[in-house]
């Protein structure tokens, strides 16, 4: 089973700043098989990025994904109030599909 | 617009079977892989498994012995059963679509989730 470790656990930032979220895999993951989701309190997760760097339909270009192998990054520039949420990475490189533990981006 | 809606009992007794159904609207269930994912209170996301319209399914190894999924194409629904539940199965259960058919290798559509509590 591939374990995804996200860091930091919590990121305290102000609106307008840039958030850099890390997702590290316990073994190499194909870039086409890494996704990022955003979850707000009491809501279902929402797909942001798939294939490590492809934005979901309608996602602002403030969100970008990058990385390969075992290290992946989600970057959110010019943080808007609606961006403060929890973010999960997820792989699909065989079963079981697993998610990272999440990074909470909170208002400083 | 594709929508998924979970339904089922919100309270299940220990050792009994949890049963949930996901109704798909706006898309045919005969396309895509359909998944169940759960999230224990205050915890992360756990993939349970997926089912295809043919009935073929893949379950997470950690739950495989207690999980079964089925699909009803006439109703555009798919279902989840988890047997011998314990308090550890208390979670919000989501159904979700795997979008690989149109090139999106991710869970691109999610239901709103339904809370299931295991308690006597």
Interface residues (C-beta under 8 A of the other chain):
Chain A: X1 X32 X33 X35 X37 X43 X44 X45 X46 X47 X50 X51 X54 X56 X88 X90 X92 X95 X96 X97 X98 X99 X100 X101 X102
Chain B: X44 X45 X46 X47 X58 X60 X61 X62 X94 X99 X104 X105 X106 X107 X108 X110 X111 X112 X113
